[in-house]
Amino acid sequence: MMGAEQELERQGYHLVATTIDEELHGENSLPPGLDPRRLDGLLIAGPELSSRMMARLLALNIPTVLVGNALPDLAVDSVSSANHAGAYQATRHLIEHGHRQIAYLSGPADWAPIRERCAGYLQALREQELAPTILLRPGLRVDDGRGAIGELLDRHPQVTAVLAANDPVAIGAMHAAKEAGRAIPEDLAFIGFDNIAWTENTEPSLTTVYIHKQHMGKMAARRLLDILQNPHEPVATIQIENELVVRRSCGCG
């Protein structure tokens, strides 16, 4: 986990990386081979983690910090990106540059970060009394973006700008839009989310919301160390601000 390992090692702890799959492990809280009695703390990252799975992990009574996600129905410390604010800023940027028909290509609606990004998009439109256009996708891969754009253009040909739930969806949608004969950004402007490595090398380069993942990892590790030293501290929900990286896909770079 970026940023977290160095922070923990400074204090004499070691980070063991593994995956937790709710379907694979069923009712078991941890993957095989991990003994909860030998764990000082847990840093748990991932937008897809359900409240049910998280509740089972919390029942182990191990100091825990959720990273990149927030589950408001559970009393668990979390460090996440300011998803709502990032999507709001991106949508406002498109509105300020003349767009009035802006679509949101969403991922799984039960993932908290995706819901937060959708809420930011909706707030920006609501303030300008603009109608939303939301297209739900089953995943957040390039193929999900490619599959979305045909449906979007068929059902909503008036759309002039797209905010995608993440960068792979935006990149797939851009490729499909160009194959359909749409010029970017002249016919369709695009903004992604995350600022992954590919975004500078797409054609055109992708405007995106930059999530400071390394800083998020460091803050999560520091929060976990605080809990280890002061186990009775109240639960904290920390959000890391992000920034809009403007490139050519929105017509401004």
N, C-alpha and C positions, 0 to 999 in steps of 0.2 A: 504494500500500500504506500503510494508515493508520499514522502515526507514524514510518515509515521515511524518508520523503522529507526531513523537516526535519532529522533526525539526519545524513543524508548531505550535505545542502547546507551544513551548518555546517562541514564538513570539505572543501568545495570539489568535491564529487561531485554528479552529477545522476542522478536516477532515471528510466529509460526503461521505461514499462510496456507489456507486450505479453502475449500468451497463447501457451502451448505446448500443442499438441494432438497426442498421439502418433499417432492415426489420420490426421490431416490431413497431418502432416509426415513420416510414415513413418520412414525411417532417418536423416533429417536431425536433428541435435541441436537446432538453433535455427531459429526461423521465418525465412523469406527476408527479407533486408534487414538482418539483424543480423550484423555481422562480429565473430567472437570476438576478433580481434586488436585491436579497438577497445574492448573491454569490460574494465573494471577488476575487476568482480566480478558475481556473480549472487545475487539474492534470489529464491528459487523458492517460490511459495505454492500450496497445493492438496492436498486429501486424496487425489485420484485418481491422482497421479503414481506410476507403477510403478517398481520397482527397476531394470528394464531400461532405461527411459528415463533415469532418474537416472544410471545407470552411464555412458551415452553422454555426458551433460552433464559428468560428472566427468572424462571422458577428454579434455576440452578444456583441462584444467589451469588453469581460471579459479577464483579464490577464490569459494567458494559456501556459502551458508547456506540451508537448507530451513526454511520458515516454515509453522507450523500442521500439520506432519506430521513423522514420524520414521520412518526406515527402518533398523532396527537391523542389517540384513545388509550395510549399506554404511558405509564410513568417511566420513561427511559431517556437518558441523556442522548443528545443528538447534535451532530455538526453537519450542516447541509448547505447547499448553494441557495442563494436568494432567487429561487426559480420564478416566483411570481413577479418580482421586480424586473428580472431579466427579460421575461416575455413581454411585460408591459412596456419596457423601454424599446424593445425591438419593434413592437407594433406601433408605438408612437412615432418611431423613426419613419416607418412606411407611410403613416398618415401625414406626417409633416412634409413628406415629399410627394404628396398629391394622390396617394392611393385611397380609394374608398371601398373597394371590393377586395378584401383581404381574407384569404383562407388559412385555416390552421390544420396541418396534417398531424394528427395525434397518434400516439402509441397506445398501449394498453391502458384503458381508463381506470383500472384498479391500482395503478402504480402512483404513489403519492407525488413524486416530482412531475409526472405528466399532468396530473390534475392541477397542480400549482401553476404550471406554465400555461395551461388552458385558461385558468382563472385570470392571469395577468393579461393575456390576449383579450379576453372578454371585457375586462375593466377598461382597457384602452379604447375599445370600440364603443362601449356603453357611454363613455364620457363625450364622444362625438356623435352619438345617436346613429351609429352605423350597425348594420346587420351582420351577424357572424355567419361564417361558413366553416363547419367543422367536419372533417372526414376522419373517422376512427380507423386505425390499422391494427392488425393483430400483433405486430412486432415493431422493432426499431432498426431494421436492417435496410441496406441499400435496396433490396428487392421489394420491401414494403413501400418505399418511396416510388419506385418504378411502377408498381401496381396501382398506386393511388392516383397518379397524374391523369391517366386516361379517364377514370371515373370522374375526377374533378372537372376536367375540361368538357366532358359530355354533359354533366349535370349543371355546371356553373361556368359557362363560357365567358361570363362577364368578369371573372376574377382577374385582377392585374398583379396581385402580389401574394406570396405564400410564406407563412412562417411554419417551419417544420419543428417537430418535437425534439429532434436531434440532428446532427450533421449527416449521418448515413442516410436517413430518410430524405433530407434536403438534396444530397448528392444524387441519389437514385431518381428523385423527382425531376431534377434538372436535366439529367441525361434523357429521360423519357420525354420531357417537354421539347427538347431540341429535336429528338427523333420525330416528334409530331409536327415539326415545322414552326415551333414557337421560338422567337428570338429572346435571349436573356441578356440584359434586363429589359429590353425594349417592350416586349410583349408581356413578360412575366418576371417580376422581381422576386428574389429568394433570400431568406434569412434562415440560417440553421441555429443549432444550439450545442455547445460544448467546446468548440474550437479544437477539433482533433487535427492530427498532422496533415491529413489530405486537403484541408480546406484552402490552403494557399496555392495548391497545384491543380485545382479544378479549373475548368474553362467555361465561364469566367470564374475567377477566384471567389470563394463563398464568404459573404458577410455572415457573421455568427456571434453568438453570445459566449464570451470566454469565461469558463468556470475555472477558478484557481484551485485545481485539485491538489497540488502539492501543499499549498497553504492549508487547505481543508484537512489533509492528512496530519499535518503538524498540530493543528488545533485539536483534532480528535485525540491524538496521543497525549497532548498536554492535559486535556480534560480527563482522560483516563488516569493519568498520574495524580491529578488533583483528587479524584475519587479514591484512589488507593491510599492516599495520605490522610484524607478526611472523608471516611465512608458515610458520614451522616449529612453531607452537604445536600441541599435541595437539588432536584433535577433541573438541568439547564438545557435550553434549546438555543443553539447558536447557529446563526446564518452568516455565511461568507458572501460579501458583495461580489458581483461579477461585472463585466464590462462589455459593451458592444464593440466588436472589431469590424470596422467598415471596410469592405472590399468591393469588387466590381459587380457582384451579382445583384445588388440592390440598386445599381445605377449611380452610386455615389463615389465609388473608389477610384 
